Amino acid sequence: MKTASYMIDVSIFLRGDELDPESISNKLGVTPSSSQYANEKRITSTNQEYVTKIGVWELAAESRSFILSDHINELAAKLKSANYLRHIEGVQEAYVDVFIASDTDEDGEGTFEFELSEENIAALAQMGLPIRFTAALVKK
């Protein structure tokens, strides 16, 4: 029997046409995992130039744990008071993004479970942000 392999990524995203990532970092006292300004010129890994369409500030959990609660705890600790994220100047959209992937069993099927503790639910409620869950089973 094959042991399932999991991946969990959790991030907070702030997005907006007029979003200023540096201002948000200063206001929150946190350096983002990634950020961009709208209309910023970037180069892809294949050396193609493109222009960003929207400003983005992302704070990703760095945990490699297979327990969703660990990721939520990490983000909550980084953002002590996060109940005003949606109301920061330039933020048009704010949400918590949860991505969970697992490989399938030998028959191409499978399930996985995750749990949120009372502490996690309270921390997420304090953020006041919608949570977007994406789950994937990937056949290897």
ZADO-1210 file (C-alpha; in nm, 4 decimals, padded with zeros to 6 digits):
<atoms>
<atom x="00.0000" y="00.0000" z="00.0000" code="MET" pos="1"/>
<atom x="00.1284" y="00.3402" z="-00.1012" code="LYS" pos="2"/>
<atom x="00.1383" y="00.6236" z="00.1552" code="THR" pos="3"/>
<atom x="-00.0367" y="00.9399" z="00.0398" code="ALA" pos="4"/>
<atom x="00.1658" y="01.2532" z="-00.0147" code="SER" pos="5"/>
<atom x="00.0104" y="01.5881" z="00.0851" code="TYR" pos="6"/>
<atom x="00.0794" y="01.9509" z="00.0153" code="MET" pos="7"/>
<atom x="-00.0830" y="02.2405" z="00.2010" code="ILE" pos="8"/>
<atom x="-00.0307" y="02.6064" z="00.1120" code="ASP" pos="9"/>
<atom x="-00.2074" y="02.8867" z="00.2991" code="VAL" pos="10"/>
<atom x="-00.1757" y="03.2573" z="00.2177" code="SER" pos="11"/>
<atom x="-00.3459" y="03.5875" z="00.2818" code="ILE" pos="12"/>
<atom x="-00.3952" y="03.7905" z="-00.0351" code="PHE" pos="13"/>
<atom x="-00.4658" y="04.1628" z="-00.0593" code="LEU" pos="14"/>
<atom x="-00.5353" y="04.2854" z="-00.4132" code="ARG" pos="15"/>
<atom x="-00.6285" y="04.6132" z="-00.5775" code="GLY" pos="16"/>
<atom x="-00.5722" y="04.8400" z="-00.8758" code="ASP" pos="17"/>
<atom x="-00.4272" y="05.1155" z="-00.6537" code="GLU" pos="18"/>
<atom x="-00.2693" y="04.8840" z="-00.3961" code="LEU" pos="19"/>
<atom x="00.0675" y="04.9991" z="-00.2601" code="ASP" pos="20"/>
<atom x="00.2504" y="04.6912" z="-00.1233" code="PRO" pos="21"/>
<atom x="00.5166" y="04.8971" z="00.0545" code="GLU" pos="22"/>
<atom x="00.2536" y="05.1007" z="00.2370" code="SER" pos="23"/>
<atom x="00.0723" y="04.7829" z="00.3434" code="ILE" pos="24"/>
<atom x="00.3950" y="04.6269" z="00.4720" code="SER" pos="25"/>
<atom x="00.4685" y="04.9415" z="00.6737" code="ASN" pos="26"/>
<atom x="00.1148" y="04.9539" z="00.8140" code="LYS" pos="27"/>
<atom x="00.1147" y="04.5839" z="00.9135" code="LEU" pos="28"/>
<atom x="00.4806" y="04.5640" z="01.0176" code="GLY" pos="29"/>
<atom x="00.5173" y="04.2475" z="00.8102" code="VAL" pos="30"/>
<atom x="00.7238" y="04.1768" z="00.5002" code="THR" pos="31"/>
<atom x="00.5139" y="04.0007" z="00.2362" code="PRO" pos="32"/>
<atom x="00.6104" y="03.6688" z="00.0807" code="SER" pos="33"/>
<atom x="00.5487" y="03.8291" z="-00.2573" code="SER" pos="34"/>
<atom x="00.4097" y="04.1544" z="-00.3880" code="SER" pos="35"/>
<atom x="00.3614" y="04.3570" z="-00.7018" code="GLN" pos="36"/>
<atom x="00.2296" y="04.6926" z="-00.8111" code="TYR" pos="37"/>
<atom x="-00.0284" y="04.7273" z="-01.0875" code="ALA" pos="38"/>
<atom x="00.1247" y="04.8062" z="-01.4289" code="ASN" pos="39"/>
<atom x="00.4672" y="04.6834" z="-01.3206" code="GLU" pos="40"/>
<atom x="00.6935" y="04.5384" z="-01.5902" code="LYS" pos="41"/>
<atom x="00.8156" y="04.1871" z="-01.5084" code="ARG" pos="42"/>
<atom x="01.0198" y="03.9199" z="-01.6861" code="ILE" pos="43"/>
<atom x="00.9185" y="03.5518" z="-01.6893" code="THR" pos="44"/>
<atom x="01.1626" y="03.2635" z="-01.6458" code="SER" pos="45"/>
<atom x="01.1557" y="03.2276" z="-02.0266" code="THR" pos="46"/>
<atom x="01.2659" y="03.5922" z="-02.0621" code="ASN" pos="47"/>
<atom x="00.9258" y="03.7211" z="-02.1781" code="GLN" pos="48"/>
<atom x="00.8237" y="04.0670" z="-02.0616" code="GLU" pos="49"/>
<atom x="00.4726" y="04.1266" z="-01.9277" code="TYR" pos="50"/>
<atom x="00.2873" y="04.3983" z="-01.7377" code="VAL" pos="51"/>
<atom x="00.1049" y="04.3158" z="-01.4154" code="THR" pos="52"/>
<atom x="-00.2655" y="04.3941" z="-01.4138" code="LYS" pos="53"/>
<atom x="-00.3287" y="04.4433" z="-01.0426" code="ILE" pos="54"/>
<atom x="-00.1398" y="04.5192" z="-00.7245" code="GLY" pos="55"/>
<atom x="-00.0924" y="04.2201" z="-00.4929" code="VAL" pos="56"/>
<atom x="00.0386" y="04.1724" z="-00.1398" code="TRP" pos="57"/>
<atom x="00.0698" y="03.8070" z="-00.0297" code="GLU" pos="58"/>
<atom x="00.1666" y="03.6656" z="00.3062" code="LEU" pos="59"/>
<atom x="00.2236" y="03.2897" z="00.2820" code="ALA" pos="60"/>
<atom x="00.2664" y="03.0466" z="00.5679" code="ALA" pos="61"/>
<atom x="00.6141" y="02.8971" z="00.5492" code="GLU" pos="62"/>
<atom x="00.5198" y="02.5782" z="00.7313" code="SER" pos="63"/>
<atom x="00.5664" y="02.2491" z="00.5464" code="ARG" pos="64"/>
<atom x="00.3408" y="02.0743" z="00.7968" code="SER" pos="65"/>
<atom x="00.0704" y="01.8353" z="00.6793" code="PHE" pos="66"/>
<atom x="-00.1640" y="01.9870" z="00.9397" code="ILE" pos="67"/>
<atom x="-00.3759" y="02.2788" z="00.8187" code="LEU" pos="68"/>
<atom x="-00.4015" y="02.4251" z="01.1701" code="SER" pos="69"/>
<atom x="-00.0239" y="02.4783" z="01.1794" code="ASP" pos="70"/>
<atom x="-00.0441" y="02.7038" z="00.8733" code="HIS" pos="71"/>
<atom x="-00.3351" y="02.9064" z="01.0131" code="ILE" pos="72"/>
<atom x="-00.1563" y="02.9457" z="01.3493" code="ASN" pos="73"/>
<atom x="00.1553" y="03.0743" z="01.1739" code="GLU" pos="74"/>
<atom x="-00.0325" y="03.3398" z="00.9769" code="LEU" pos="75"/>
<atom x="-00.2360" y="03.4473" z="01.2798" code="ALA" pos="76"/>
<atom x="00.0876" y="03.4910" z="01.4787" code="ALA" pos="77"/>
<atom x="00.2402" y="03.7057" z="01.2022" code="LYS" pos="78"/>
<atom x="-00.0672" y="03.9299" z="01.1882" code="LEU" pos="79"/>
<atom x="-00.1519" y="04.0003" z="01.5501" code="LYS" pos="80"/>
<atom x="-00.4357" y="04.2394" z="01.4685" code="SER" pos="81"/>
<atom x="-00.5723" y="04.1617" z="01.1258" code="ALA" pos="82"/>
<atom x="-00.9383" y="04.2571" z="01.1526" code="ASN" pos="83"/>
<atom x="-00.8969" y="04.5627" z="00.9309" code="TYR" pos="84"/>
<atom x="-00.7189" y="04.4114" z="00.6280" code="LEU" pos="85"/>
<atom x="-01.0156" y="04.4680" z="00.3947" code="ARG" pos="86"/>
<atom x="-01.0261" y="04.8347" z="00.4908" code="HIS" pos="87"/>
<atom x="-00.6647" y="04.9281" z="00.4137" code="ILE" pos="88"/>
<atom x="-00.6421" y="05.1972" z="00.1476" code="GLU" pos="89"/>
<atom x="-00.6088" y="05.0466" z="-00.2015" code="GLY" pos="90"/>
<atom x="-00.7390" y="04.7012" z="-00.1028" code="VAL" pos="91"/>
<atom x="-01.0296" y="04.5995" z="-00.3246" code="GLN" pos="92"/>
<atom x="-01.0156" y="04.2283" z="-00.2503" code="GLU" pos="93"/>
<atom x="-00.8827" y="04.0424" z="00.0536" code="ALA" pos="94"/>
<atom x="-00.9043" y="03.6710" z="00.1315" code="TYR" pos="95"/>
<atom x="-00.7371" y="03.3698" z="00.2867" code="VAL" pos="96"/>
<atom x="-00.6371" y="03.1147" z="00.0236" code="ASP" pos="97"/>
<atom x="-00.6107" y="02.7481" z="00.1265" code="VAL" pos="98"/>
<atom x="-00.4733" y="02.4992" z="-00.1278" code="PHE" pos="99"/>
<atom x="-00.4540" y="02.1301" z="-00.0389" code="ILE" pos="100"/>
<atom x="-00.3302" y="01.8596" z="-00.2756" code="ALA" pos="101"/>
<atom x="-00.2793" y="01.4891" z="-00.2348" code="SER" pos="102"/>
<atom x="-00.1807" y="01.2123" z="-00.4662" code="ASP" pos="103"/>
<atom x="-00.4263" y="00.9335" z="-00.5427" code="THR" pos="104"/>
<atom x="-00.4120" y="00.5669" z="-00.4559" code="ASP" pos="105"/>
<atom x="-00.3309" y="00.2941" z="-00.7069" code="GLU" pos="106"/>
<atom x="-00.6867" y="00.3092" z="-00.8436" code="ASP" pos="107"/>
<atom x="-00.6687" y="00.6825" z="-00.9124" code="GLY" pos="108"/>
<atom x="-00.8937" y="00.7630" z="-00.6172" code="GLU" pos="109"/>
<atom x="-00.8434" y="00.9013" z="-00.2717" code="GLY" pos="110"/>
<atom x="-00.9546" y="01.1263" z="00.0070" code="THR" pos="111"/>
<atom x="-00.7896" y="01.3554" z="00.2550" code="PHE" pos="112"/>
<atom x="-00.8994" y="01.5249" z="00.5724" code="GLU" pos="113"/>
<atom x="-00.8220" y="01.8510" z="00.7412" code="PHE" pos="114"/>
<atom x="-00.9343" y="02.0072" z="01.0634" code="GLU" pos="115"/>
<atom x="-00.9582" y="02.3585" z="01.2010" code="LEU" pos="116"/>
<atom x="-00.9256" y="02.4026" z="01.5760" code="SER" pos="117"/>
<atom x="-01.1391" y="02.6412" z="01.7805" code="GLU" pos="118"/>
<atom x="-00.8310" y="02.8641" z="01.7971" code="GLU" pos="119"/>
<atom x="-00.8031" y="02.8610" z="01.4162" code="ASN" pos="120"/>
<atom x="-01.1684" y="02.9457" z="01.3706" code="ILE" pos="121"/>
<atom x="-01.1386" y="03.2358" z="01.6156" code="ALA" pos="122"/>
<atom x="-00.8245" y="03.3680" z="01.4403" code="ALA" pos="123"/>
<atom x="-00.9901" y="03.3441" z="01.0990" code="LEU" pos="124"/>
<atom x="-01.3046" y="03.5121" z="01.2307" code="ALA" pos="125"/>
<atom x="-01.0924" y="03.7971" z="01.3689" code="GLN" pos="126"/>
<atom x="-00.9416" y="03.8481" z="01.0223" code="MET" pos="127"/>
<atom x="-01.2926" y="03.8884" z="00.8847" code="GLY" pos="128"/>
<atom x="-01.1876" y="03.7579" z="00.5443" code="LEU" pos="129"/>
<atom x="-01.3499" y="03.5041" z="00.3168" code="PRO" pos="130"/>
<atom x="-01.1645" y="03.1740" z="00.2881" code="ILE" pos="131"/>
<atom x="-01.1127" y="03.0176" z="-00.0532" code="ARG" pos="132"/>
<atom x="-01.0480" y="02.6441" z="-00.0443" code="PHE" pos="133"/>
<atom x="-00.8986" y="02.4592" z="-00.3394" code="THR" pos="134"/>
<atom x="-00.8499" y="02.0848" z="-00.3105" code="ALA" pos="135"/>
<atom x="-00.6870" y="01.8570" z="-00.5660" code="ALA" pos="136"/>
<atom x="-00.6244" y="01.4872" z="-00.6018" code="LEU" pos="137"/>
<atom x="-00.3402" y="01.4289" z="-00.8426" code="VAL" pos="138"/>
<atom x="-00.2711" y="01.0943" z="-01.0070" code="LYS" pos="139"/>
<atom x="00.0990" y="01.0155" z="-01.0194" code="LYS" pos="140"/>
</atoms>
